[in-house]
Structure formats: C-alpha cells, structure tokens
Amino acid sequence: MSTYVTGRTLDEDGTPVPGTGFEVREGGRLENRLRERTGPVTSHPTRPVWGVPLSDGEGPIRTLSVFGAGYDGPPAHYHERSVERFEVEAGSLTLRLDGDERTVAAGEAATVETEVVHTFRNETDERALVTTEIRSPGRLRQVLPTLGGLAHDRSRDADDPLQRARIADVLDGNTTFVRGERFGGGPTDVLAAVARLAGYHGAYATYTQPAFWRRHVEQPPV
C-alpha cells in the first residue's frame, strides 16, 4: 500500500516544512482514525507530537495522539479534578506515576487518578498511537490548544516567563506543574499578578479556532 506524509508545519507562505510531519498508510489504522476527527490536526512545531481531536463541545476531551519516536512528553504535573486515561493503539508509552515507571503496550490502557504526579514519553524508535481522555477538563479545554498555539505563533514568545506564569495561574485549582520541571513550576503570586497587569492570558481564543491550525499545520487529505 502507498503512503503519504501529513501534519507538517506550514511556513509563512503555507509551504510544508520538510521533516515535520508523520507518515500515513492508505487504508491503514491511522488513516481510518483520521477520518473520525472532529476538528483540525494540531501539533508542536519542534517536537514529534500531533493531536487528532475525537470530541467537541462539553464532556471529556478525547484525542488520538501521535507520539513520534523519542517524544519526551510534558513536564511532570498532577490534576486536582481531572482523571486522565491513556489507551495505546499502536507502539508503546512509558508513564511515570508518582516516580514509578510503567510501560503500556498496544492493546493496554492506564488511568491516572487525581493528585498523581505524572508524565509520559515514547522512548522507542517507533511512533505510538494513543487515545487520551481527560475527564472534567475545566480550563484545560482552552489551555491545551494555547500551549501548542503559542509554539506556532510567531507573534508571541511561548517561553516568556510571564506567559508561563499566567498559564499556570489560570490552571490553578485543577492542574499543577511540579516545581523544577522545565515548564517552570507554579508561579509566584507576584509574577502571576504582573502577567495579568501586562495583559497576558492563560488561554487565547485564537488557538481554539480551526482556522489557526489550518494556517499552521498541514491537514490530512481524508
């Protein structure tokens, strides 16, 4: 069967950037799952991770995540209200739960309860296809698109400490990034207050709009 590449980052002229997408086999599992998407494919411009939305509106956030080989995952964090579930469809995923590591293989699933500090990664040389579900997501519904959108948006700096402080501030009460991880840990009250006064937001409506992602990420032809 023939294959094609999609999900590549688009430059300012709308041209796909080589080496930034993922391969799809025509008629294969991934192509069939792409047909089920409820919105545009999202990505991070410099990391091998793509999101295929499988839900919309209210209720849990369901996403088919494509984790490329060597994807090192998000900073360690825990949720106070959201329960997260990972169902591995292909490849494998290594989860770190309260310091203990567990490998979840294809056909297996893992549920991360509230208050459990966790992160995950794909430490193999093959991609992993994982359906993730976040129950009672709260502001994560707006913040998760913002994290990827900021990385794509050339008009904003995703690494700005004030921006990061504002995001952590908005997530306070549901999601906390562990201090010392690369996200920067929870913000001090002062830094978060300065970010608010400076006009920073923890979530931007722009990044929840399908048009933004179609301008920045090559969409599948199916």
Secondary structure, 3 states (H helix, E strand, C coil): CCEEEECCEECCCCCECCCCCEEEECCCHHHHHHCCCCCCCEEECCEEEEEEECCCCCCCEEEEEEECCCCCCCCCEEECCCEEEEEEEECEEEEEECCEEEEEECCCEEEECCCCCEEEECCCCCCEEEEEEEECCCCHHHHHHHHHHHHHCCCCCCCCHHHHHHHHHHHCCCEEECCCCCCCCCCCHHHHHHHHHCCCCCCCHHHHCHHHHHHHECCCCC
